[in-house]
Amino acid sequence: MVELHPVISRVRSKIISSYEQYVLRSHQLRRFTLQLYIAKELFLYFLVLFFFFFSMFFVNQFLLLAKTILRQRVPVPDVLLLIWYSLPAIIAQSAPFATLVGFLMCLGRMASDNEIMILRATGQRYSVVLVPVLVMGAVISLFSFVMNDFFLPLGNINYLKLQRQIVVSNPGIQIESNTVKRMNKATLVMGEAKDDHVDDLVLFDSSQSKTMRIICAKDVDAISTAYPGVLLTLTMQTPVVIQLDLGDKGSYDLIDADTMSYNVFDSVILSNSTGVSPREMTSHDLKSLIKSYETDGSFSKQQLNSYYLEYYKKFSIPFGSLFFALLAVPLALLFGKKNGQVVGMIIGVIISFLYWAATMIGQQLGYSNGFDGFWTMWTPNVVIGALGAWLYLRLRRS
């Protein structure tokens, strides 16, 4: 027996070690199965809410296009293309809000059905819920970023190109009775109009950087031309032209004539006819452009800040899904114990509206007041992330 003791001891140790490994693997497998179940539920709720927000933003985009489609009698294939080119922006905008509301409703349903209580009773920590939520939030953020950084600029470029073709093919559609047309570098104030004739017209032309022209005329005829870059020619009777020097407010020129022909170029009506705006660039290309502008030194701080704002926007909105996911866990588990789906939907919609409003206000402050582009775009995410982390720590202590 003495000689067999070391052998028995080693066998016993191996059995105990194998059993402990089995228990550990069984626990890990059970934990993985639970996390897989939670991820599947989150994905289903996300899909439902994604299609809800997608439909809402899609209808809004279609209504914005409806006036143009009806007035310009756009062919059906071009209408479908305009909608197709708008889809990346709609998808990128829908994903973060669908993440918040969908995750809140899913976790709220699990809380009100006592599934979270059962998990806790079996010895599981809240991390068994947090991990799949954060993983799903990260995956959605990456998907949204790719859509926002690559497909959205591509869609914008094709959208504007097709829009330009539609306007060039029928420039007379810009003439409407008793309307104010605010365009890229001009504003048209029109009186009564019939076909291509306008009784009264006031035109504010800011196409030149240091001057502004104000043209007033009666009996104006819009004539289509075949010259490249010229949409139409306005033939004016008894026009009066006031040319203002923007550098010297006391200096101006006054001109009157019996008749005058005014060529309306596509750059006056269509923005960025030759250039590419930040929304039509990837984050890499935009960052390179900003660096070249900084090296050039001829751009003001406010101009550079507007470009930085667009650059940070390409990251902040897509990755808002990750911060929303972090916030959804403690909110749903703390406040969703009764009627979790309804409570989750209400809270999610309110927070989504506040987030959207904060983003819009931040953009306006960045463009108009020169607020730092990084903080104007990332502050909503930082606030949501900090609130989510604080509520989660409070949840763990409860």
Summary of the structure (lengths in Angstrom):
residues: 398
radius of gyration: 30.4
end to end distance: 55.3
largest distance: 126.9
contacts: 1250
relative contact order: 0.11
helix: 67%
strand: 16%
